[in-house]
Amino acid sequence: MFDSHVHSNFSPDSKASMKEVLDKSIEKGLQSICFTDHYDLDYDGKNNDLTFDIQAYFKKIDSLRDQYQDRIEVRAGIELGLQPHLGQRYYTLFKDLPFDFILASVHSVDREDFFQGNFFDTRNQQQAYEDYFTELKQSITTYDHFQALGHTDVIKRYGGYAKPLPYTFYREILREILRLLIEKGKGIELNTSGLRYGLEAFHPSTEILRDYFELGGEILTLGSDSHQSTGTGAYFPEALKLLKSLGFTSYSSFKNQQPIFHRID
């Protein structure tokens, strides 16, 4: 199996070394790991950044590729924290860098970080969801240099609400987002960390995955969103079983920013 969303200690919120992650992944029988460490410019609207040393990152990746070439494939990725005003900056920074996979995610809306900011203080649940999906759509409309959208309904993790907002409340704009991604040739991610966060569902939910399939979506990556050395490949058998039940016959990983399709056995 191919885990396309893994964090190491290059991410500000992880302490896992790449070597530890790879050793544990080999024990689990994973075929490939793509390190997608966080790169969030202006995450709080105050020009503060959560980034890492790109040169040091690629130097480490190259070293590990040589060291592990016969045991597991090491791919270079990045998880960009999209916001509508950042598209040109990201394009200038990353258009010529040899990433295998660029994962686009939204962690801040209205220049407020979900985890540390005050985004939820001035909104009820429905307004928070509407603002998130509206800004997500704006971000992917104005920025093209990515291959897949990460944890599409990540808004469900935050806000301290008793239950996630039912899908019917935001299905219309979500389907607009899915259509836009399909038209652009982009994919979505099945991020298994929803179970880790106690949501009783993956990111995105089964309803969204079903709509993606019915709209003709074919590019779908698997990601654990692991921030620990032991977390890679988490719930992948369950995720593949769900995809198969919805009609998907394959999932994808990326190399040199091109999709590779893996059949679901």
C-alpha positions as CSV (number, residue, x, y, z in Angstrom):
1,M,0.0,0.0,0.0
2,F,1.0,3.6,-0.7
3,D,0.6,6.2,2.1
4,S,0.6,9.7,0.4
5,H,0.2,11.9,3.5
6,V,2.9,11.4,6.2
7,H,4.5,14.0,8.4
8,S,8.0,14.0,9.9
9,N,9.9,16.3,12.2
10,F,10.3,18.7,9.3
11,S,6.7,19.7,10.1
12,P,6.5,22.0,13.1
13,D,3.8,19.7,14.7
14,S,5.7,16.4,14.5
15,K,8.7,14.9,16.3
16,A,9.0,11.7,14.2
17,S,12.2,11.3,12.3
18,M,11.9,10.2,8.7
19,K,14.1,7.1,9.5
20,E,11.8,6.1,12.3
21,V,8.7,6.5,10.1
22,L,10.3,4.4,7.3
23,D,11.4,1.6,9.6
24,K,7.9,1.3,11.1
25,S,6.3,1.4,7.7
26,I,8.5,-1.4,6.4
27,E,7.4,-3.5,9.4
28,K,3.8,-2.9,8.3
29,G,4.5,-4.0,4.7
30,L,3.9,-0.6,3.1
31,Q,5.4,-0.1,-0.4
32,S,5.8,3.6,-0.4
33,I,5.8,6.6,1.9
34,C,5.4,10.2,0.7
35,F,6.5,12.8,3.2
36,T,4.1,15.7,3.0
37,D,5.3,18.1,5.6
38,H,3.4,21.3,6.4
39,Y,4.1,24.6,4.6
40,D,1.6,27.2,5.7
41,L,2.4,30.8,4.9
42,D,0.6,33.5,6.8
43,Y,-1.4,30.9,8.7
44,D,-2.7,33.4,11.3
45,G,-3.2,36.5,9.2
46,K,-0.2,38.2,10.9
47,N,2.5,37.2,8.4
48,N,3.6,34.3,10.6
49,D,4.6,31.1,8.8
50,L,4.7,27.4,9.6
51,T,7.4,26.2,7.2
52,F,10.5,24.1,6.9
53,D,14.0,24.2,5.3
54,I,13.3,23.0,1.7
55,Q,17.0,22.4,0.9
56,A,17.6,20.3,4.0
57,Y,14.4,18.4,3.3
58,F,15.5,17.3,-0.2
59,K,19.0,16.5,1.0
60,K,17.4,14.2,3.6
61,I,15.0,12.6,1.1
62,D,17.9,11.9,-1.3
63,S,19.9,10.3,1.4
64,L,17.0,8.1,2.5
65,R,16.2,7.1,-1.0
66,D,19.7,5.6,-1.4
67,Q,19.6,4.0,2.1
68,Y,16.2,2.4,1.6
69,Q,16.1,1.8,-2.1
70,D,15.6,-2.0,-1.8
71,R,13.1,-1.9,1.1
72,I,10.6,1.0,0.6
73,E,10.1,3.8,-1.9
74,V,10.6,7.2,-0.5
75,R,8.7,10.1,-2.2
76,A,9.0,13.8,-1.7
77,G,5.8,15.7,-1.0
78,I,4.5,18.8,0.7
79,E,1.2,19.9,2.2
80,L,0.4,23.5,1.4
81,G,-1.9,25.4,3.6
82,L,-4.0,27.2,1.0
83,Q,-5.6,30.6,1.4
84,P,-7.0,32.7,-1.5
85,H,-4.3,35.4,-1.2
86,L,-1.4,32.9,-1.2
87,G,-1.7,31.3,-4.6
88,Q,0.9,33.4,-6.5
89,R,3.4,33.1,-3.6
90,Y,3.1,29.3,-3.6
91,Y,3.4,29.0,-7.3
92,T,6.6,31.1,-7.4
93,L,8.1,29.1,-4.6
94,F,7.3,25.6,-5.8
95,K,6.8,25.6,-9.6
96,D,10.4,24.4,-10.3
97,L,11.0,22.1,-7.3
98,P,11.0,18.3,-7.8
99,F,8.2,17.3,-5.5
100,D,6.5,14.0,-6.3
101,F,3.3,15.2,-4.8
102,I,1.8,18.5,-3.8
103,L,-1.2,18.2,-1.5
104,A,-3.4,21.2,-1.1
105,S,-5.2,21.7,2.2
106,V,-7.0,24.4,4.1
107,H,-6.1,25.0,7.7
108,S,-7.1,28.7,8.0
109,V,-10.1,30.6,6.9
110,D,-10.5,34.4,6.9
111,R,-6.8,34.4,7.9
112,E,-7.7,32.6,11.2
113,D,-6.0,29.3,12.0
114,F,-8.6,26.6,13.1
115,F,-6.4,25.2,15.9
116,Q,-4.9,28.3,17.4
117,G,-7.1,31.2,16.2
118,N,-10.6,32.6,17.0
119,F,-12.4,31.5,13.8
120,F,-15.2,29.7,15.7
121,D,-15.7,32.4,18.3
122,T,-17.8,34.7,16.0
123,R,-19.7,32.0,13.9
124,N,-22.3,29.4,14.6
125,Q,-21.7,25.9,13.2
126,Q,-23.5,26.4,9.9
127,Q,-21.7,29.8,9.2
128,A,-18.3,28.2,10.0
129,Y,-18.9,25.4,7.6
130,E,-20.2,27.8,4.9
131,D,-17.2,30.1,5.2
132,Y,-14.8,27.2,5.1
133,F,-16.2,25.7,1.9
134,T,-16.6,29.1,0.3
135,E,-12.9,29.9,0.9
136,L,-11.8,26.4,-0.1
137,K,-13.5,26.9,-3.4
138,Q,-11.9,30.3,-3.9
139,S,-8.5,28.8,-3.1
140,I,-8.6,26.0,-5.6
141,T,-10.1,28.3,-8.3
142,T,-7.1,30.6,-8.1
143,Y,-4.3,28.0,-7.6
144,D,-3.6,25.1,-9.8
145,H,-0.1,23.8,-8.9
146,F,-1.2,20.8,-6.8
147,Q,-2.4,17.3,-7.5
148,A,-5.0,16.5,-4.8
149,L,-7.1,18.2,-2.2
150,G,-6.4,17.1,1.4
151,H,-9.0,16.1,4.1
152,T,-11.8,17.9,2.2
153,D,-14.2,18.2,5.2
154,V,-11.5,18.8,7.9
155,I,-13.8,21.5,9.3
156,K,-15.5,18.7,11.2
157,R,-12.5,18.2,13.5
158,Y,-12.8,21.7,15.0
159,G,-15.2,24.0,16.8
160,G,-16.0,21.8,19.7
161,Y,-19.5,21.0,18.4
162,A,-21.3,17.9,19.7
163,K,-21.8,16.5,16.2
164,P,-20.7,17.4,12.7
165,L,-23.1,19.4,10.6
166,P,-25.2,17.1,8.4
167,Y,-23.9,16.8,4.8
168,T,-27.2,18.1,3.4
169,F,-26.4,21.6,4.7
170,Y,-23.3,22.0,2.5
171,R,-23.7,19.4,-0.2
172,E,-24.4,21.9,-3.0
173,I,-21.2,23.8,-2.6
174,L,-19.2,20.6,-1.9
175,R,-20.4,19.2,-5.2
176,E,-19.3,22.4,-6.9
177,I,-15.9,21.9,-5.4
178,L,-15.7,18.3,-6.6
179,R,-16.8,19.2,-10.1
180,L,-14.1,21.9,-10.2
181,L,-11.4,19.5,-9.1
182,I,-12.5,16.9,-11.7
183,E,-12.5,19.6,-14.4
184,K,-9.0,20.6,-13.4
185,G,-7.7,17.0,-13.4
186,K,-7.1,17.1,-9.7
187,G,-7.9,14.4,-7.2
188,I,-9.0,14.2,-3.6
189,E,-7.6,12.4,-0.6
190,L,-9.1,9.7,1.5
191,N,-7.6,10.8,4.8
192,T,-8.0,8.1,7.5
193,S,-7.3,10.4,10.4
194,G,-10.9,11.1,11.0
195,L,-11.1,7.9,13.0
196,R,-8.1,9.0,15.0
197,Y,-9.9,12.2,15.9
198,G,-13.0,10.3,17.1
199,L,-15.2,11.4,14.2
200,E,-16.4,7.9,13.3
201,A,-15.7,8.6,9.6
202,F,-12.9,9.3,7.3
203,H,-12.1,12.6,5.6
204,P,-14.1,13.0,3.5
205,S,-17.2,11.3,4.7
206,T,-18.8,8.4,2.8
207,E,-21.4,10.7,1.3
208,I,-18.8,12.9,-0.2
209,L,-16.8,9.9,-1.6
210,R,-20.0,8.6,-3.1
211,D,-20.7,12.0,-4.8
212,Y,-17.2,12.1,-6.1
213,F,-17.6,8.7,-7.7
214,E,-21.0,9.6,-9.2
215,L,-19.6,12.9,-10.6
216,G,-16.8,10.9,-12.4
217,G,-13.9,11.4,-10.0
218,E,-11.2,8.9,-10.4
219,I,-8.0,10.3,-8.8
220,L,-8.1,9.4,-5.1
221,T,-5.0,9.1,-2.8
222,L,-4.8,7.4,0.6
223,G,-3.2,9.2,3.5
224,S,-2.9,8.5,7.1
225,D,-2.0,12.1,8.0
226,S,0.4,10.5,10.5
227,H,2.5,12.7,12.8
228,Q,4.0,9.8,14.6
229,S,6.4,7.1,13.5
230,T,3.8,4.4,14.2
231,G,0.8,5.9,12.5
232,T,1.4,5.2,8.8
233,G,-1.1,3.1,6.9
234,A,-3.6,3.4,9.7
235,Y,-7.1,2.0,8.8
236,F,-6.0,1.5,5.1
237,P,-7.7,-2.0,4.8
238,E,-11.0,-0.4,6.0
239,A,-10.6,2.5,3.6
240,L,-10.0,0.2,0.6
241,K,-13.0,-1.9,1.6
242,L,-15.1,1.3,1.7
243,L,-13.8,2.5,-1.7
244,K,-14.6,-0.9,-3.3
245,S,-18.1,-0.8,-1.9
246,L,-18.7,2.6,-3.5
247,G,-17.5,1.3,-6.9
248,F,-13.9,2.5,-7.0
249,T,-11.6,0.0,-8.6
250,S,-8.3,1.8,-7.9
251,Y,-6.6,4.4,-5.8
252,S,-3.7,6.7,-6.7
253,S,-0.3,7.8,-5.6
254,F,1.9,10.4,-7.3
255,K,5.5,10.3,-8.7
256,N,7.0,13.3,-10.4
257,Q,3.5,14.8,-10.0
258,Q,1.9,12.2,-12.2
259,P,-0.7,9.8,-11.0
260,I,-0.1,6.1,-10.7
261,F,-3.2,4.0,-10.3
262,H,-3.2,1.0,-8.0
263,R,-5.9,-1.6,-8.3
264,I,-8.0,-2.4,-5.2
265,D,-7.7,-6.1,-4.8
